[in-house]
Amino acid sequence: MRIAVDLNRCQGYAQCAFLAPDVFVMHGDEALLYDPDADEAQRAKVAQAAAACPVQAILVDAVDTGGAVATADASAEVVSGAR
């Protein structure tokens, strides 16, 4: 699983850090640190974090074994949005 956060869009609401603390961490009041290559075991928490983001700043991509990249919206297992 690969994660990208649009840090220009992120407003520091920290919803992602509350929902997936092993992947997203607030550094100070405004800076977000995250693991762009989070473990697949974190997928459910990352999906919840992405869906909870008020500004939809998180994009999550799933790479299947065939090398194709799949993306989806917040209603699916793979999510875009966050924090």
mmCIF file of the N, C-alpha and C atoms, coordinates in Angstrom:
data_MODEL
# 
_entry.id   MODEL 
# 
loop_
_atom_site.group_PDB 
_atom_site.id 
_atom_site.type_symbol 
_atom_site.label_atom_id 
_atom_site.label_alt_id 
_atom_site.label_comp_id 
_atom_site.label_asym_id 
_atom_site.label_entity_id 
_atom_site.label_seq_id 
_atom_site.pdbx_PDB_ins_code 
_atom_site.Cartn_x 
_atom_site.Cartn_y 
_atom_site.Cartn_z 
_atom_site.occupancy 
_atom_site.B_iso_or_equiv 
_atom_site.pdbx_formal_charge 
_atom_site.auth_seq_id 
_atom_site.auth_comp_id 
_atom_site.auth_asym_id 
_atom_site.auth_atom_id 
_atom_site.pdbx_PDB_model_num 
ATOM 1   N N  . MET A 1 1  ? 0.861   -1.172 0.000   1.00 0.00 ? 1  MET A N  1 
ATOM 2   C CA . MET A 1 1  ? 0.000   0.000  0.000   1.00 0.00 ? 1  MET A CA 1 
ATOM 3   C C  . MET A 1 1  ? 0.905   1.232  0.000   1.00 0.00 ? 1  MET A C  1 
ATOM 4   N N  . ARG A 1 2  ? 0.559   2.167  -0.861  1.00 0.00 ? 2  ARG A N  1 
ATOM 5   C CA . ARG A 1 2  ? 1.293   3.432  -0.905  1.00 0.00 ? 2  ARG A CA 1 
ATOM 6   C C  . ARG A 1 2  ? 0.344   4.567  -0.530  1.00 0.00 ? 2  ARG A C  1 
ATOM 7   N N  . ILE A 1 3  ? 0.864   5.523  0.222   1.00 0.00 ? 3  ILE A N  1 
ATOM 8   C CA . ILE A 1 3  ? 0.060   6.650  0.691   1.00 0.00 ? 3  ILE A CA 1 
ATOM 9   C C  . ILE A 1 3  ? 0.725   7.943  0.253   1.00 0.00 ? 3  ILE A C  1 
ATOM 10  N N  . ALA A 1 4  ? -0.085  8.887  -0.185  1.00 0.00 ? 4  ALA A N  1 
ATOM 11  C CA . ALA A 1 4  ? 0.394   10.233 -0.488  1.00 0.00 ? 4  ALA A CA 1 
ATOM 12  C C  . ALA A 1 4  ? -0.552  11.215 0.178   1.00 0.00 ? 4  ALA A C  1 
ATOM 13  N N  . VAL A 1 5  ? 0.017   12.229 0.807   1.00 0.00 ? 5  VAL A N  1 
ATOM 14  C CA . VAL A 1 5  ? -0.783  13.275 1.437   1.00 0.00 ? 5  VAL A CA 1 
ATOM 15  C C  . VAL A 1 5  ? -0.451  14.593 0.755   1.00 0.00 ? 5  VAL A C  1 
ATOM 16  N N  . ASP A 1 6  ? -1.473  15.291 0.311   1.00 0.00 ? 6  ASP A N  1 
ATOM 17  C CA . ASP A 1 6  ? -1.291  16.619 -0.262  1.00 0.00 ? 6  ASP A CA 1 
ATOM 18  C C  . ASP A 1 6  ? -1.104  17.575 0.914   1.00 0.00 ? 6  ASP A C  1 
ATOM 19  N N  . LEU A 1 7  ? 0.153   17.873 1.217   1.00 0.00 ? 7  LEU A N  1 
ATOM 20  C CA . LEU A 1 7  ? 0.451   18.699 2.383   1.00 0.00 ? 7  LEU A CA 1 
ATOM 21  C C  . LEU A 1 7  ? 0.059   20.158 2.178   1.00 0.00 ? 7  LEU A C  1 
ATOM 22  N N  . ASN A 1 8  ? -0.169  20.573 0.949   1.00 0.00 ? 8  ASN A N  1 
ATOM 23  C CA . ASN A 1 8  ? -0.698  21.916 0.699   1.00 0.00 ? 8  ASN A CA 1 
ATOM 24  C C  . ASN A 1 8  ? -2.179  21.988 1.051   1.00 0.00 ? 8  ASN A C  1 
ATOM 25  N N  . ARG A 1 9  ? -2.863  20.872 0.891   1.00 0.00 ? 9  ARG A N  1 
ATOM 26  C CA . ARG A 1 9  ? -4.296  20.802 1.192   1.00 0.00 ? 9  ARG A CA 1 
ATOM 27  C C  . ARG A 1 9  ? -4.544  20.544 2.681   1.00 0.00 ? 9  ARG A C  1 
ATOM 28  N N  . CYS A 1 10 ? -3.663  19.765 3.312   1.00 0.00 ? 10 CYS A N  1 
ATOM 29  C CA . CYS A 1 10 ? -3.804  19.396 4.725   1.00 0.00 ? 10 CYS A CA 1 
ATOM 30  C C  . CYS A 1 10 ? -3.877  20.647 5.605   1.00 0.00 ? 10 CYS A C  1 
ATOM 31  N N  . GLN A 1 11 ? -4.839  20.655 6.504   1.00 0.00 ? 11 GLN A N  1 
ATOM 32  C CA . GLN A 1 11 ? -5.032  21.795 7.402   1.00 0.00 ? 11 GLN A CA 1 
ATOM 33  C C  . GLN A 1 11 ? -4.709  21.466 8.860   1.00 0.00 ? 11 GLN A C  1 
ATOM 34  N N  . GLY A 1 12 ? -4.185  20.283 9.121   1.00 0.00 ? 12 GLY A N  1 
ATOM 35  C CA . GLY A 1 12 ? -3.764  19.917 10.471  1.00 0.00 ? 12 GLY A CA 1 
ATOM 36  C C  . GLY A 1 12 ? -4.896  19.527 11.407  1.00 0.00 ? 12 GLY A C  1 
ATOM 37  N N  . TYR A 1 13 ? -5.994  19.025 10.884  1.00 0.00 ? 13 TYR A N  1 
ATOM 38  C CA . TYR A 1 13 ? -7.100  18.604 11.743  1.00 0.00 ? 13 TYR A CA 1 
ATOM 39  C C  . TYR A 1 13 ? -6.759  17.360 12.558  1.00 0.00 ? 13 TYR A C  1 
ATOM 40  N N  . ALA A 1 14 ? -5.780  16.584 12.113  1.00 0.00 ? 14 ALA A N  1 
ATOM 41  C CA . ALA A 1 14 ? -5.234  15.420 12.823  1.00 0.00 ? 14 ALA A CA 1 
ATOM 42  C C  . ALA A 1 14 ? -6.185  14.236 12.944  1.00 0.00 ? 14 ALA A C  1 
ATOM 43  N N  . GLN A 1 15 ? -7.234  14.193 12.155  1.00 0.00 ? 15 GLN A N  1 
ATOM 44  C CA . GLN A 1 15 ? -8.126  13.037 12.199  1.00 0.00 ? 15 GLN A CA 1 
ATOM 45  C C  . GLN A 1 15 ? -7.386  11.765 11.808  1.00 0.00 ? 15 GLN A C  1 
ATOM 46  N N  . CYS A 1 16 ? -6.489  11.868 10.842  1.00 0.00 ? 16 CYS A N  1 
ATOM 47  C CA . CYS A 1 16 ? -5.718  10.697 10.412  1.00 0.00 ? 16 CYS A CA 1 
ATOM 48  C C  . CYS A 1 16 ? -4.835  10.175 11.537  1.00 0.00 ? 16 CYS A C  1 
ATOM 49  N N  . ALA A 1 17 ? -4.228  11.086 12.298  1.00 0.00 ? 17 ALA A N  1 
ATOM 50  C CA . ALA A 1 17 ? -3.346  10.681 13.395  1.00 0.00 ? 17 ALA A CA 1 
ATOM 51  C C  . ALA A 1 17 ? -4.136  9.992  14.509  1.00 0.00 ? 17 ALA A C  1 
ATOM 52  N N  . PHE A 1 18 ? -5.367  10.390 14.722  1.00 0.00 ? 18 PHE A N  1 
ATOM 53  C CA . PHE A 1 18 ? -6.213  9.735  15.728  1.00 0.00 ? 18 PHE A CA 1 
ATOM 54  C C  . PHE A 1 18 ? -6.649  8.345  15.263  1.00 0.00 ? 18 PHE A C  1 
ATOM 55  N N  . LEU A 1 19 ? -6.956  8.205  13.982  1.00 0.00 ? 19 LEU A N  1 
ATOM 56  C CA . LEU A 1 19 ? -7.507  6.959  13.466  1.00 0.00 ? 19 LEU A CA 1 
ATOM 57  C C  . LEU A 1 19 ? -6.449  5.940  13.037  1.00 0.00 ? 19 LEU A C  1 
ATOM 58  N N  . ALA A 1 20 ? -5.280  6.406  12.634  1.00 0.00 ? 20 ALA A N  1 
ATOM 59  C CA . ALA A 1 20 ? -4.201  5.500  12.213  1.00 0.00 ? 20 ALA A CA 1 
ATOM 60  C C  . ALA A 1 20 ? -2.863  6.006  12.764  1.00 0.00 ? 20 ALA A C  1 
ATOM 61  N N  . PRO A 1 21 ? -2.688  5.953  14.092  1.00 0.00 ? 21 PRO A N  1 
ATOM 62  C CA . PRO A 1 21 ? -1.494  6.530  14.716  1.00 0.00 ? 21 PRO A CA 1 
ATOM 63  C C  . PRO A 1 21 ? -0.186  5.833  14.359  1.00 0.00 ? 21 PRO A C  1 
ATOM 64  N N  . ASP A 1 22 ? -0.242  4.615  13.843  1.00 0.00 ? 22 ASP A N  1 
ATOM 65  C CA . ASP A 1 22 ? 0.980   3.926  13.426  1.00 0.00 ? 22 ASP A CA 1 
ATOM 66  C C  . ASP A 1 22 ? 1.458   4.395  12.054  1.00 0.00 ? 22 ASP A C  1 
ATOM 67  N N  . VAL A 1 23 ? 0.616   5.136  11.347  1.00 0.00 ? 23 VAL A N  1 
ATOM 68  C CA . VAL A 1 23 ? 0.944   5.601  10.000  1.00 0.00 ? 23 VAL A CA 1 
ATOM 69  C C  . VAL A 1 23 ? 1.097   7.122  9.949   1.00 0.00 ? 23 VAL A C  1 
ATOM 70  N N  . PHE A 1 24 ? 0.212   7.850  10.645  1.00 0.00 ? 24 PHE A N  1 
ATOM 71  C CA . PHE A 1 24 ? 0.200   9.312  10.625  1.00 0.00 ? 24 PHE A CA 1 
ATOM 72  C C  . PHE A 1 24 ? 0.521   9.859  12.014  1.00 0.00 ? 24 PHE A C  1 
ATOM 73  N N  . VAL A 1 25 ? 1.407   10.870 12.062  1.00 0.00 ? 25 VAL A N  1 
ATOM 74  C CA . VAL A 1 25 ? 1.794   11.473 13.334  1.00 0.00 ? 25 VAL A CA 1 
ATOM 75  C C  . VAL A 1 25 ? 1.892   12.982 13.144  1.00 0.00 ? 25 VAL A C  1 
ATOM 76  N N  . MET A 1 26 ? 1.314   13.714 14.060  1.00 0.00 ? 26 MET A N  1 
ATOM 77  C CA . MET A 1 26 ? 1.453   15.169 14.029  1.00 0.00 ? 26 MET A CA 1 
ATOM 78  C C  . MET A 1 26 ? 2.767   15.538 14.713  1.00 0.00 ? 26 MET A C  1 
ATOM 79  N N  . HIS A 1 27 ? 3.535   16.388 14.068  1.00 0.00 ? 27 HIS A N  1 
ATOM 80  C CA . HIS A 1 27 ? 4.791   16.895 14.612  1.00 0.00 ? 27 HIS A CA 1 
ATOM 81  C C  . HIS A 1 27 ? 4.559   18.377 14.904  1.00 0.00 ? 27 HIS A C  1 
ATOM 82  N N  . GLY A 1 28 ? 4.354   18.692 16.170  1.00 0.00 ? 28 GLY A N  1 
ATOM 83  C CA . GLY A 1 28 ? 3.964   20.051 16.521  1.00 0.00 ? 28 GLY A CA 1 
ATOM 84  C C  . GLY A 1 28 ? 2.483   20.240 16.256  1.00 0.00 ? 28 GLY A C  1 
ATOM 85  N N  . ASP A 1 29 ? 2.069   21.475 16.068  1.00 0.00 ? 29 ASP A N  1 
ATOM 86  C CA . ASP A 1 29 ? 0.651   21.768 15.861  1.00 0.00 ? 29 ASP A CA 1 
ATOM 87  C C  . ASP A 1 29 ? 0.195   21.624 14.418  1.00 0.00 ? 29 ASP A C  1 
ATOM 88  N N  . GLU A 1 30 ? 1.109   21.713 13.464  1.00 0.00 ? 30 GLU A N  1 
ATOM 89  C CA . GLU A 1 30 ? 0.687   21.755 12.078  1.00 0.00 ? 30 GLU A CA 1 
ATOM 90  C C  . GLU A 1 30 ? 1.356   20.762 11.142  1.00 0.00 ? 30 GLU A C  1 
ATOM 91  N N  . ALA A 1 31 ? 2.518   20.255 11.477  1.00 0.00 ? 31 ALA A N  1 
ATOM 92  C CA . ALA A 1 31 ? 3.264   19.396 10.557  1.00 0.00 ? 31 ALA A CA 1 
ATOM 93  C C  . ALA A 1 31 ? 2.832   17.932 10.676  1.00 0.00 ? 31 ALA A C  1 
ATOM 94  N N  . LEU A 1 32 ? 2.514   17.326 9.549   1.00 0.00 ? 32 LEU A N  1 
ATOM 95  C CA . LEU A 1 32 ? 2.117   15.927 9.514   1.00 0.00 ? 32 LEU A CA 1 
ATOM 96  C C  . LEU A 1 32 ? 3.274   15.087 8.993   1.00 0.00 ? 32 LEU A C  1 
ATOM 97  N N  . LEU A 1 33 ? 3.591   14.034 9.713   1.00 0.00 ? 33 LEU A N  1 
ATOM 98  C CA . LEU A 1 33 ? 4.556   13.037 9.261   1.00 0.00 ? 33 LEU A CA 1 
ATOM 99  C C  . LEU A 1 33 ? 3.766   11.768 9.001   1.00 0.00 ? 33 LEU A C  1 
ATOM 100 N N  . TYR A 1 34 ? 4.140   11.013 7.963   1.00 0.00 ? 34 TYR A N  1 
ATOM 101 C CA . TYR A 1 34 ? 3.423   9.779  7.661   1.00 0.00 ? 34 TYR A CA 1 
ATOM 102 C C  . TYR A 1 34 ? 4.352   8.794  6.969   1.00 0.00 ? 34 TYR A C  1 
ATOM 103 N N  . ASP A 1 35 ? 3.979   7.521  7.017   1.00 0.00 ? 35 ASP A N  1 
ATOM 104 C CA . ASP A 1 35 ? 4.721   6.460  6.362   1.00 0.00 ? 35 ASP A CA 1 
ATOM 105 C C  . ASP A 1 35 ? 4.117   6.247  4.979   1.00 0.00 ? 35 ASP A C  1 
ATOM 106 N N  . PRO A 1 36 ? 4.808   6.645  3.903   1.00 0.00 ? 36 PRO A N  1 
ATOM 107 C CA . PRO A 1 36 ? 4.228   6.514  2.566   1.00 0.00 ? 36 PRO A CA 1 
ATOM 108 C C  . PRO A 1 36 ? 4.090   5.065  2.097   1.00 0.00 ? 36 PRO A C  1 
ATOM 109 N N  . ASP A 1 37 ? 4.800   4.158  2.747   1.00 0.00 ? 37 ASP A N  1 
ATOM 110 C CA . ASP A 1 37 ? 4.732   2.731  2.391   1.00 0.00 ? 37 ASP A CA 1 
ATOM 111 C C  . ASP A 1 37 ? 4.216   1.931  3.571   1.00 0.00 ? 37 ASP A C  1 
ATOM 112 N N  . ALA A 1 38 ? 3.087   2.300  4.089   1.00 0.00 ? 38 ALA A N  1 
ATOM 113 C CA . ALA A 1 38 ? 2.513   1.643  5.267   1.00 0.00 ? 38 ALA A CA 1 
ATOM 114 C C  . ALA A 1 38 ? 2.242   0.173  5.007   1.00 0.00 ? 38 ALA A C  1 
ATOM 115 N N  . ASP A 1 39 ? 2.324   -0.602 6.065   1.00 0.00 ? 39 ASP A N  1 
ATOM 116 C CA . ASP A 1 39 ? 2.080   -2.032 6.003   1.00 0.00 ? 39 ASP A CA 1 
ATOM 117 C C  . ASP A 1 39 ? 0.636   -2.307 5.606   1.00 0.00 ? 39 ASP A C  1 
ATOM 118 N N  . GLU A 1 40 ? 0.431   -3.333 4.827   1.00 0.00 ? 40 GLU A N  1 
ATOM 119 C CA . GLU A 1 40 ? -0.906  -3.711 4.361   1.00 0.00 ? 40 GLU A CA 1 
ATOM 120 C C  . GLU A 1 40 ? -1.854  -3.990 5.529   1.00 0.00 ? 40 GLU A C  1 
ATOM 121 N N  . ALA A 1 41 ? -1.324  -4.408 6.660   1.00 0.00 ? 41 ALA A N  1 
ATOM 122 C CA . ALA A 1 41 ? -2.148  -4.684 7.841   1.00 0.00 ? 41 ALA A CA 1 
ATOM 123 C C  . ALA A 1 41 ? -2.829  -3.420 8.362   1.00 0.00 ? 41 ALA A C  1 
ATOM 124 N N  . GLN A 1 42 ? -2.341  -2.264 7.967   1.00 0.00 ? 42 GLN A N  1 
ATOM 125 C CA . GLN A 1 42 ? -2.905  -0.981 8.401   1.00 0.00 ? 42 GLN A CA 1 
ATOM 126 C C  . GLN A 1 42 ? -3.997  -0.468 7.463   1.00 0.00 ? 42 GLN A C  1 
ATOM 127 N N  . ARG A 1 43 ? -4.305  -1.225 6.413   1.00 0.00 ? 43 ARG A N  1 
ATOM 128 C CA . ARG A 1 43 ? -5.231  -0.743 5.378   1.00 0.00 ? 43 ARG A CA 1 
ATOM 129 C C  . ARG A 1 43 ? -6.571  -0.251 5.925   1.00 0.00 ? 43 ARG A C  1 
ATOM 130 N N  . ALA A 1 44 ? -7.201  -0.977 6.820   1.00 0.00 ? 44 ALA A N  1 
ATOM 131 C CA . ALA A 1 44 ? -8.521  -0.581 7.333   1.00 0.00 ? 44 ALA A CA 1 
ATOM 132 C C  . ALA A 1 44 ? -8.434  0.742  8.087   1.00 0.00 ? 44 ALA A C  1 
ATOM 133 N N  . LYS A 1 45 ? -7.410  0.890  8.910   1.00 0.00 ? 45 LYS A N  1 
ATOM 134 C CA . LYS A 1 45 ? -7.253  2.136  9.673   1.00 0.00 ? 45 LYS A CA 1 
ATOM 135 C C  . LYS A 1 45 ? -6.931  3.306  8.752   1.00 0.00 ? 45 LYS A C  1 
ATOM 136 N N  . VAL A 1 46 ? -6.086  3.063  7.754   1.00 0.00 ? 46 VAL A N  1 
ATOM 137 C CA . VAL A 1 46 ? -5.738  4.120  6.803   1.00 0.00 ? 46 VAL A CA 1 
ATOM 138 C C  . VAL A 1 46 ? -6.973  4.523  5.991   1.00 0.00 ? 46 VAL A C  1 
ATOM 139 N N  . ALA A 1 47 ? -7.788  3.560  5.606   1.00 0.00 ? 47 ALA A N  1 
ATOM 140 C CA . ALA A 1 47 ? -9.013  3.864  4.869   1.00 0.00 ? 47 ALA A CA 1 
ATOM 141 C C  . ALA A 1 47 ? -9.953  4.724  5.713   1.00 0.00 ? 47 ALA A C  1 
ATOM 142 N N  . GLN A 1 48 ? -10.079 4.406  6.991   1.00 0.00 ? 48 GLN A N  1 
ATOM 143 C CA . GLN A 1 48 ? -10.920 5.217  7.890   1.00 0.00 ? 48 GLN A CA 1 
ATOM 144 C C  . GLN A 1 48 ? -10.344 6.621  8.026   1.00 0.00 ? 48 GLN A C  1 
ATOM 145 N N  . ALA A 1 49 ? -9.021  6.706  8.163   1.00 0.00 ? 49 ALA A N  1 
ATOM 146 C CA . ALA A 1 49 ? -8.370  8.005  8.300   1.00 0.00 ? 49 ALA A CA 1 
ATOM 147 C C  . ALA A 1 49 ? -8.575  8.850  7.049   1.00 0.00 ? 49 ALA A C  1 
ATOM 148 N N  . ALA A 1 50 ? -8.421  8.231  5.894   1.00 0.00 ? 50 ALA A N  1 
ATOM 149 C CA . ALA A 1 50 ? -8.603  8.949  4.636   1.00 0.00 ? 50 ALA A CA 1 
ATOM 150 C C  . ALA A 1 50 ? -10.041 9.443  4.487   1.00 0.00 ? 50 ALA A C  1 
ATOM 151 N N  . ALA A 1 51 ? -10.993 8.600  4.831   1.00 0.00 ? 51 ALA A N  1 
ATOM 152 C CA . ALA A 1 51 ? -12.404 8.979  4.727   1.00 0.00 ? 51 ALA A CA 1 
ATOM 153 C C  . ALA A 1 51 ? -12.769 10.091 5.707   1.00 0.00 ? 51 ALA A C  1 
ATOM 154 N N  . ALA A 1 52 ? -12.086 10.143 6.842   1.00 0.00 ? 52 ALA A N  1 
ATOM 155 C CA . ALA A 1 52 ? -12.399 11.132 7.879   1.00 0.00 ? 52 ALA A CA 1 
ATOM 156 C C  . ALA A 1 52 ? -11.760 12.491 7.627   1.00 0.00 ? 52 ALA A C  1 
ATOM 157 N N  . CYS A 1 53 ? -10.848 12.576 6.676   1.00 0.00 ? 53 CYS A N  1 
ATOM 158 C CA . CYS A 1 53 ? -10.155 13.846 6.425   1.00 0.00 ? 53 CYS A CA 1 
ATOM 159 C C  . CYS A 1 53 ? -11.137 14.898 5.919   1.00 0.00 ? 53 CYS A C  1 
ATOM 160 N N  . PRO A 1 54 ? -11.269 16.012 6.644   1.00 0.00 ? 54 PRO A N  1 
ATOM 161 C CA . PRO A 1 54 ? -12.214 17.053 6.226   1.00 0.00 ? 54 PRO A CA 1 
ATOM 162 C C  . PRO A 1 54 ? -11.865 17.694 4.888   1.00 0.00 ? 54 PRO A C  1 
ATOM 163 N N  . VAL A 1 55 ? -10.584 17.654 4.498   1.00 0.00 ? 55 VAL A N  1 
ATOM 164 C CA . VAL A 1 55 ? -10.178 18.297 3.244   1.00 0.00 ? 55 VAL A CA 1 
ATOM 165 C C  . VAL A 1 55 ? -9.748  17.294 2.181   1.00 0.00 ? 55 VAL A C  1 
ATOM 166 N N  . GLN A 1 56 ? -9.974  15.992 2.448   1.00 0.00 ? 56 GLN A N  1 
ATOM 167 C CA . GLN A 1 56 ? -9.664  14.932 1.486   1.00 0.00 ? 56 GLN A CA 1 
ATOM 168 C C  . GLN A 1 56 ? -8.234  15.030 0.956   1.00 0.00 ? 56 GLN A C  1 
ATOM 169 N N  . ALA A 1 57 ? -7.262  15.102 1.876   1.00 0.00 ? 57 ALA A N  1 
ATOM 170 C CA . ALA A 1 57 ? -5.857  15.281 1.507   1.00 0.00 ? 57 ALA A CA 1 
ATOM 171 C C  . ALA A 1 57 ? -5.077  13.981 1.342   1.00 0.00 ? 57 ALA A C  1 
ATOM 172 N N  . ILE A 1 58 ? -5.659  12.828 1.664   1.00 0.00 ? 58 ILE A N  1 
ATOM 173 C CA . ILE A 1 58 ? -4.929  11.553 1.616   1.00 0.00 ? 58 ILE A CA 1 
ATOM 174 C C  . ILE A 1 58 ? -5.363  10.720 0.411   1.00 0.00 ? 58 ILE A C  1 
ATOM 175 N N  . LEU A 1 59 ? -4.379  10.192 -0.291  1.00 0.00 ? 59 LEU A N  1 
ATOM 176 C CA . LEU A 1 59 ? -4.616  9.277  -1.405  1.00 0.00 ? 59 LEU A CA 1 
ATOM 177 C C  . LEU A 1 59 ? -3.953  7.953  -1.060  1.00 0.00 ? 59 LEU A C  1 
ATOM 178 N N  . VAL A 1 60 ? -4.692  6.864  -1.200  1.00 0.00 ? 60 VAL A N  1 
ATOM 179 C CA . VAL A 1 60 ? -4.179  5.531  -0.918  1.00 0.00 ? 60 VAL A CA 1 
ATOM 180 C C  . VAL A 1 60 ? -4.266  4.700  -2.193  1.00 0.00 ? 60 VAL A C  1 
ATOM 181 N N  . ASP A 1 61 ? -3.147  4.106  -2.592  1.00 0.00 ? 61 ASP A N  1 
ATOM 182 C CA . ASP A 1 61 ? -3.091  3.246  -3.778  1.00 0.00 ? 61 ASP A CA 1 
ATOM 183 C C  . ASP A 1 61 ? -2.778  1.827  -3.353  1.00 0.00 ? 61 ASP A C  1 
ATOM 184 N N  . ALA A 1 62 ? -3.426  0.869  -3.969  1.00 0.00 ? 62 ALA A N  1 
ATOM 185 C CA . ALA A 1 62 ? -3.122  -0.541 -3.742  1.00 0.00 ? 62 ALA A CA 1 
ATOM 186 C C  . ALA A 1 62 ? -2.459  -1.074 -4.996  1.00 0.00 ? 62 ALA A C  1 
ATOM 187 N N  . VAL A 1 63 ? -1.328  -1.704 -4.834  1.00 0.00 ? 63 VAL A N  1 
ATOM 188 C CA . VAL A 1 63 ? -0.630  -2.282 -5.972  1.00 0.00 ? 63 VAL A CA 1 
ATOM 189 C C  . VAL A 1 63 ? -0.855  -3.781 -5.911  1.00 0.00 ? 63 VAL A C  1 
ATOM 190 N N  . ASP A 1 64 ? -1.489  -4.327 -6.956  1.00 0.00 ? 64 ASP A N  1 
ATOM 191 C CA . ASP A 1 64 ? -1.732  -5.766 -6.957  1.00 0.00 ? 64 ASP A CA 1 
ATOM 192 C C  . ASP A 1 64 ? -0.499  -6.511 -7.462  1.00 0.00 ? 64 ASP A C  1 
ATOM 193 N N  . THR A 1 65 ? -0.523  -7.833 -7.410  1.00 0.00 ? 65 THR A N  1 
ATOM 194 C CA . THR A 1 65 ? 0.635   -8.637 -7.789  1.00 0.00 ? 65 THR A CA 1 
ATOM 195 C C  . THR A 1 65 ? 0.958   -8.544 -9.274  1.00 0.00 ? 65 THR A C  1 
ATOM 196 N N  . GLY A 1 66 ? 0.016   -8.115 -10.086 1.00 0.00 ? 66 GLY A N  1 
ATOM 197 C CA . GLY A 1 66 ? 0.258   -7.971 -11.510 1.00 0.00 ? 66 GLY A CA 1 
ATOM 198 C C  . GLY A 1 66 ? 0.912   -6.657 -11.874 1.00 0.00 ? 66 GLY A C  1 
ATOM 199 N N  . GLY A 1 67 ? 1.141   -5.801 -10.904 1.00 0.00 ? 67 GLY A N  1 
ATOM 200 C CA . GLY A 1 67 ? 1.792   -4.527 -11.140 1.00 0.00 ? 67 GLY A CA 1 
ATOM 201 C C  . GLY A 1 67 ? 0.833   -3.399 -11.489 1.00 0.00 ? 67 GLY A C  1 
ATOM 202 N N  . ALA A 1 68 ? -0.449  -3.683 -11.639 1.00 0.00 ? 68 ALA A N  1 
ATOM 203 C CA . ALA A 1 68 ? -1.426  -2.636 -11.933 1.00 0.00 ? 68 ALA A CA 1 
ATOM 204 C C  . ALA A 1 68 ? -1.760  -1.888 -10.659 1.00 0.00 ? 68 ALA A C  1 
ATOM 205 N N  . VAL A 1 69 ? -2.080  -0.638 -10.787 1.00 0.00 ? 69 VAL A N  1 
ATOM 206 C CA . VAL A 1 69 ? -2.432  0.175  -9.627  1.00 0.00 ? 69 VAL A CA 1 
ATOM 207 C C  . VAL A 1 69 ? -3.932  0.395  -9.634  1.00 0.00 ? 69 VAL A C  1 
ATOM 208 N N  . ALA A 1 70 ? -4.558  0.152  -8.487  1.00 0.00 ? 70 ALA A N  1 
ATOM 209 C CA . ALA A 1 70 ? -5.996  0.358  -8.356  1.00 0.00 ? 70 ALA A CA 1 
ATOM 210 C C  . ALA A 1 70 ? -6.245  1.494  -7.381  1.00 0.00 ? 70 ALA A C  1 
ATOM 211 N N  . THR A 1 71 ? -7.167  2.369  -7.692  1.00 0.00 ? 71 THR A N  1 
ATOM 212 C CA . THR A 1 71 ? -7.570  3.419  -6.766  1.00 0.00 ? 71 THR A CA 1 
ATOM 213 C C  . THR A 1 71 ? -9.081  3.444  -6.709  1.00 0.00 ? 71 THR A C  1 
ATOM 214 N N  . ALA A 1 72 ? -9.613  3.956  -5.604  1.00 0.00 ? 72 ALA A N  1 
ATOM 215 C CA . ALA A 1 72 ? -11.062 4.038  -5.449  1.00 0.00 ? 72 ALA A CA 1 
ATOM 216 C C  . ALA A 1 72 ? -11.394 5.205  -4.532  1.00 0.00 ? 72 ALA A C  1 
ATOM 217 N N  . ASP A 1 73 ? -12.679 5.420  -4.283  1.00 0.00 ? 73 ASP A N  1 
ATOM 218 C CA . ASP A 1 73 ? -13.081 6.514  -3.413  1.00 0.00 ? 73 ASP A CA 1 
ATOM 219 C C  . ASP A 1 73 ? -13.307 6.019  -1.989  1.00 0.00 ? 73 ASP A C  1 
ATOM 220 N N  . ALA A 1 74 ? -13.784 6.905  -1.120  1.00 0.00 ? 74 ALA A N  1 
ATOM 221 C CA . ALA A 1 74 ? -13.918 6.606  0.303   1.00 0.00 ? 74 ALA A CA 1 
ATOM 222 C C  . ALA A 1 74 ? -14.892 5.475  0.601   1.00 0.00 ? 74 ALA A C  1 
ATOM 223 N N  . SER A 1 75 ? -15.763 5.142  -0.306  1.00 0.00 ? 75 SER A N  1 
ATOM 224 C CA . SER A 1 75 ? -16.722 4.077  -0.048  1.00 0.00 ? 75 SER A CA 1 
ATOM 225 C C  . SER A 1 75 ? -16.138 2.694  -0.306  1.00 0.00 ? 75 SER A C  1 
ATOM 226 N N  . ALA A 1 76 ? -14.966 2.633  -0.895  1.00 0.00 ? 76 ALA A N  1 
ATOM 227 C CA . ALA A 1 76 ? -14.339 1.345  -1.212  1.00 0.00 ? 76 ALA A CA 1 
ATOM 228 C C  . ALA A 1 76 ? -13.224 1.034  -0.222  1.00 0.00 ? 76 ALA A C  1 
ATOM 229 N N  . GLU A 1 77 ? -12.594 -0.104 -0.426  1.00 0.00 ? 77 GLU A N  1 
ATOM 230 C CA . GLU A 1 77 ? -11.504 -0.529 0.457   1.00 0.00 ? 77 GLU A CA 1 
ATOM 231 C C  . GLU A 1 77 ? -10.295 0.376  0.302   1.00 0.00 ? 77 GLU A C  1 
ATOM 232 N N  . VAL A 1 78 ? -10.049 0.877  -0.867  1.00 0.00 ? 78 VAL A N  1 
ATOM 233 C CA . VAL A 1 78 ? -8.947  1.798  -1.141  1.00 0.00 ? 78 VAL A CA 1 
ATOM 234 C C  . VAL A 1 78 ? -9.547  3.195  -1.153  1.00 0.00 ? 78 VAL A C  1 
ATOM 235 N N  . VAL A 1 79 ? -8.908  4.156  -0.497  1.00 0.00 ? 79 VAL A N  1 
ATOM 236 C CA . VAL A 1 79 ? -9.574  5.424  -0.248  1.00 0.00 ? 79 VAL A CA 1 
ATOM 237 C C  . VAL A 1 79 ? -8.733  6.628  -0.625  1.00 0.00 ? 79 VAL A C  1 
ATOM 238 N N  . SER A 1 80 ? -9.382  7.737  -0.969  1.00 0.00 ? 80 SER A N  1 
ATOM 239 C CA . SER A 1 80 ? -8.717  9.009  -1.087  1.00 0.00 ? 80 SER A CA 1 
ATOM 240 C C  . SER A 1 80 ? -9.371  9.973  -0.124  1.00 0.00 ? 80 SER A C  1 
ATOM 241 N N  . GLY A 1 81 ? -8.581  10.836 0.501   1.00 0.00 ? 81 GLY A N  1 
ATOM 242 C CA . GLY A 1 81 ? -9.048  11.774 1.501   1.00 0.00 ? 81 GLY A CA 1 
ATOM 243 C C  . GLY A 1 81 ? -8.299  11.547 2.789   1.00 0.00 ? 81 GLY A C  1 
ATOM 244 N N  . ALA A 1 82 ? -8.293  12.502 3.780   1.00 0.00 ? 82 ALA A N  1 
ATOM 245 C CA . ALA A 1 82 ? -7.710  12.211 5.072   1.00 0.00 ? 82 ALA A CA 1 
ATOM 246 C C  . ALA A 1 82 ? -7.619  13.398 5.983   1.00 0.00 ? 82 ALA A C  1 
ATOM 247 N N  . ARG A 1 83 ? -7.276  13.125 7.151   1.00 0.00 ? 83 ARG A N  1 
ATOM 248 C CA . ARG A 1 83 ? -6.963  13.993 8.236   1.00 0.00 ? 83 ARG A CA 1 
ATOM 249 C C  . ARG A 1 83 ? -8.075  14.834 8.660   1.00 0.00 ? 83 ARG A C  1 
# 
